[in-house]
């Protein structure tokens, strides 16, 4: 961040953010496109293999694996499965931010939960890809057409990671959840409407919500690369309509928890709240003091968001209405 760009620290009042903005425009064939994408990449078996065992925790065995990505290349994921097979009661697919993923995060996995941490195409460690790893390049890769855009394959790999987890830990069927933050939260919103295997989801500071709003301001995140690209290539703007997390969220019917920040230099808070407002099923909102920032307040905000997500996943079904 630089002093001459105050827009990056734009902070909105909670009252303003709790007032829904107008619904984002959407392509007439949005559903058809995503149902076709799910049919192509989200059904059937997914080839995967164990690469190496990692240091186990007190409760879980941890394994690095590779599975067949929707992008037509191997990608990396990390499996955490309870040591005692009879202890498995829930499953969790955990997305990541645009910083990528090099290891699992045991703090996000309860003792009774089997989890998979997939790396989106292009972000996997030690794996070659046709997609670049740098966020400002990844977010533009394939953006000229909806069928080639990087986010299409990132969403599809959420479904494929779920298939791998169900193969590795069949007991999680019927109790499969999704958790993702920032990039992972927005991609999760795009993936969730089409896959009936998911039970609940938590989206933390979700990105890619309401492009018509989020692209009106500068930011420190990947959205700035998109905003600048559109200045030179306005013809790609219609493609983004297929990858708007707030448009996709209107189709999500499972219970969803959203943690949205009133201050965020990387992901426009208005876009985060737009994802929450778009949800039509049971939903819960946690308001974060900030997102994508460092410091004591950020640490507390992050810790509270994680705890709220864990509590949401643990709630009995009757408490979600």
C-alpha positions, 0 to 999 in steps of 0.5 A, a space after each residue: 500500500 502507498 500513501 497516495 492511494 487512500 482508496 485501498 483502505 476504504 472502510 464502510 459503515 456497518 449500516 451501509 454494508 447491511 443494506 443490500 446493493 442492487 443485484 448484479 447482472 448475470 448472463 442468461 445462460 449462467 445456470 446452463 454454463 455451470 451445470 455443463 461445467 459440473 457435468 464435465 468435471 464434477 461427476 465420475 471418479 477422480 484418479 489420485 495417488 499418495 505421494 508421501 506421508 507427512 508428520 502426523 498429529 495426535 489425532 490425524 494421519 497426514 498425507 500429501 497426494 496428487 489428483 487429476 485436476 480439471 485443468 488436465 494436469 496433476 495438482 497437489 492436495 493434503 489429506 488429513 484423516 483421523 487415526 481411528 477410522 470409527 472416529 470419522 463423522 464429518 468431512 471438510 474441503 478447505 480452500 485457500 487464499 491467493 497466497 497458495 498452499 504448501 501444507 495443511 492447516 491442522 488447526 482447521 480440522 476437528 478431531 472427528 473430521 477428515 479433511 482435504 486441502 486442495 491447491 487450485 490449478 497453478 498454485 500447487 507447490 512443485 507441480 507444473 501448470 498451464 496457469 501462472 502462480 502469481 495472483 495478478 497473473 493467475 486472475 487474468 489467465 484464460 480470461 478472454 473466454 469463459 471456458 478457458 478462465 482459470 476460475 472455472 477450473 479452480 471451482 471444478 477442482 473443489 468438486 474433484 477434491 470432494 470426490 477424492 475425500 469421499 474415496 479416502 474417507 467414505 464415512 463423511 458422505 452426508 456430512 461434507 462441508 466446505 470452508 474457504 477464505 478470500 480467493 477460496 471463499 469466492 471460488 467456493 461460492 461458485 462451486 457450491 450451487 451445483 454439487 449436492 454432496 455438500 451439507 454446509 459451508 463457511 466463506 471468509 472474506 469471500 472475493 469475486 462478489 458483485 464485480 460491478 461494485 468491486 471493480 469501481 475501486 482500487 485495491 491491493 488484491 488481484 481485483 486490481 489486476 482485473 480492473 486495470 486489464 479491463 481498461 485495455 480490454 473491455 471486451 472481456 467484461 462479460 466473461 466475469 459475469 459467469 464468475 461472480 460469487 454474488 450471482 452464484 450465491 443466489 443459487 446456494 441452498 445449503 446453510 452458509 456462514 459468511 465472515 465479512 469485513 467492514 475494512 479490507 484493502 484487498 477485497 472490497 467489503 461491499 462485494 463480501 457483503 453482497 455474497 452474504 445478501 445473495 444467499 437464499 438459504 439459511 445463513 449466518 453473518 459474522 462481522 470482521 473488524 478487518 480483512 487482509 491486514 496485519 496487526 493485533 486487531 487482524 489477529 483477533 478478527 481472524 481467530 474469531 472468524 475461524 471460531 465462528 466457522 467451527 461453531 457453525 459446522 458443529 451446530 445441530 441441524 435444528 439450530 440452523 433455521 
